[in-house]
Amino acid sequence: MRRVRILALTLLVSAGPGLAADSPNLTERYRPVSGKLIDAALADTEGYQRLTYLCYRIGNRLSGSASLEKAIAWSAEQMKSAGLTNVRVIPTKVPHWVRGAESARMLSPLDKPLHMLGLGGSIATPPGGITADVVAVSDFSELDKLGRDRVQGKIVLYNQEYRGYGTTVTYRTNGASRAAALGAVAALVRSVTPLAMQTPHTGAMYYDESQPKIPTAAVSPEEAMMMARLVADGVPVKVHLEMSARMEPDADSGDVIGEIRGKELPDEVVVMGGHIDSWDVGQGAQDDGASIMACLQALALMKKLGLEPRRTIRVAFWVNEENGGRGGEAYREFVGGQIRNQVAAIEMDGGAEAPVGFGAGVDQASQQMLQQIAKLLERVGAGEITGGGGGSDISPLMRDGVPGLAERTVGTHYFDWHHTETDTLDKVNPEDFRKNVAALAVMGYALADMPGRLTAVAGGGRRAR
């Protein structure tokens, strides 16, 4: 999953007529149906069972992998079995990066293996690997102060302190090219996480095509701190790095969508979803399997209860969020000229810990509508409405004026597990999962059924991958 990069809109964008001041209060209007949806969600076991299958029978789902395509086919069948209509796969090409064998070892002053994961998109080392001394920096300014004379031929270690994901992730995404510009032969990055448990965190990196490409990997926070301290104390640190990563030709893949057709305004659509792909470690449980299964189950419960909103409500499993964002772009192309009929887009890509509410990139009047709906979610702790809604996959919709919402959770441990071998099913608490289903179901149904529409405001959210 990618925290927030602002996508500016130059004008206030109206997504349709707002709710008139004398319209019925949405809290009372949807109290009966919300009670039914919450009751059903809290008693449900089917959604978590679907997540179990995804994690234990399919596993992680990197773009280009056979497991991702298996998950896509299985997801389409699950949507059909839930009673959704117009189930389809929206085709798109995705990048196909393959990790291959990899290792890192500190040779001096100690001989010990390092906990590492190559960063997604990295090139390989030359055959036999790279052996070089380490220079350590805490930020780009320190790197620039070292200059080419002290960086050339070295492995640059970024021992950046975690200051929030959105702030810190730049060293992972851009660090290799910044080091290469000064002649470094490889780059190591302290894993982007607040927790140090000898666990490396992978994630996307990107090359500046104007600079040489060098291999790059993440190491555990403990080992980054150890090497940086040794270097600061004047102790030479030598590391051997071997990576066999490669980029294959783009692969065929696609987004999976299904819907409940609206009974009065079927051409107007509320879409909710998350990304079906994951990194090639762990099981992609919190990032983002739990989210897509919660969104599917929200619609499945509407079908079971016989609920038919006025507008169409659609679930989308977007592909390639982690290392390209092509699924979100493919969905925008699928929508095409019907963009004005996209009433709202909800993205869930922050894990399935206990929900707290929704962020929304909408105007003040729309915020008031959402707050009326959110009162119905206080029962499951999800009654908070804040600004700043959005996400990577819905950003192509938001830049064209679609109101965007992000389902939000407490996020206490999300970045402890993020992009690691530890992102597994056991990290998803079933009770929290069910509360997320409830929050999505109530919000999604109300947006698809209420008399008025939300209005987007300038600015939207896009998380750093």
Buried (B, 14 or more C-beta within 10 A) or exposed (E): BBBBBEBEBEEEBBBBEBBEEEEEEBBEBBEEBBEBBBBBBBEBEBBBEBBBBBBEEBBBBBBBBEBBBBBBEBBBEBBEEBEBEEBBBBEBBBBBBEBEEBBBBBEEEEEEEBBBBBBBBBBBBEEEBBBBBBBBBBBBEBBEEBEEEEBEEBBBBBBBEBEEBEBBBBBBBBBBBBBBBBBBBBBBBBBBBBBBEEBBBBBBBBBEEEBBBBBBBBBBBBBBBBBBEBBEEEEEBBBBBBBBBEBEEBBEBBBBBBBBBBEEBBEBBBBBBBBBBBBBBBBBBBBBBBBBBBBBBBBBBBBBBEBBBBBBBBBBBBBBBBBBBBBBBBBBEBBEEEBBBBBBBBBBBBBBBBBBBBBBBBBEBBBBBBBBBBBBBEBBBBBBBBEBBBBBBBBBBBBBBBBBBBBBBBBEBBBBBBBBBBBBBEBBBBEBBBBBBBBBBBBBBBBBBBBBBBBBBBBBBBBBB
